[in-house]
Amino acid sequence: MLHGGKDRLVPSANVDYLEAALRTDGRGALFTKVILPNANHFIPWQQPTALREAILRLKMPEPDQNLASLRAKQIEKVIDPGQAKPSPVSQ
């Protein structure tokens, strides 16, 4: 989560709330918080270099059994095996 420290449109408490919710749900490893203290809400337009650097610093978690299991559970929430399969998109 990239957030500007001077963002007046979205309070930084929202970032803290999301982080706490993910940690409570056991998905804290999927969350990285980056606060740019002098940025406001429009980071991509006003500080594109800072945005790029923040993205490049992110590291994806190493694949492991726990992460694979978590992803499988997330997919199960979206796709219930008991439901009908979606029909293919016609061209």
N, C-alpha and C positions, 0 to 999 in steps of 0.2 A: 504494500500500500504506500503510495507516494502522496504526501500531503504537504501543502504549504503552511508554514507557521503563521502567516498573516492572512490566511483564508478567512474571509468574513461571510462567505456563503455556506460553507460546510464546516461546522465546528470540529475541532480536533478530537473532541470527546467521541465522535462517531468512529474514528480510527481505533481508539481505546476500546470501545464497545465491541467492534468487530474482532479485534485481537482477543479479547476476553472470551467472546462467544466461541471462537475457533478453538482456543485452548481448552475450554470446558468440554467441547465436543470431541476432544482428542485429535484435532486437526491443526494444532498450533505450529507444527513443523511446516505447514503449507503457507504460513504467514510471515512476511518480512515487512517491517515498518521503516520507512525512510521519511524523515521530516526535513524539509528545506526551510530553515528558519526565516529567511527573507523573502520567500515566495508567497504569492497569493493563490487564488483559485485557478488562474490561467497559466499554469506552469508550462504546458507544451508550447505556448506562443511567446511567453515572456522569458522563459529560461530553458530553451531547448537543449542547450549543452548540459545543463544540470540534469535534465530528464534522461538524456542519453547515457550520461555517466552512471546515474542511479540504476538504470536498466542493465548496463554492462557489469555492474558490481554484483548483481543478483546471481545466486548459484542455485541451480535446481538441486533438490535433494537426491542423494544417491538412491538408486532403486534398491529396495529391500522388501522383505516379505510383508512387513507392516504397512508400507506404503501401497504395495500391490493389493493387499487386503482392503485397505481404506478405499482405494479407487474402485474395487469391485463392489463394495458396499454402496458407494455413491452411484454407480451405474445401476445397481439393483433398485435404488430409489427412483430412478428415472424410467427404467424399463422393467416392468413387472413381467416375469416369464409367463404368467398365467394370462396375460392380455394378448389380444391378437397382434400379430406383427404388422407394422406399417406397410402399406403397399408401396411398391417402387414408384419413383417419380417418373411420369411419362414425359417424353421429349417431344 
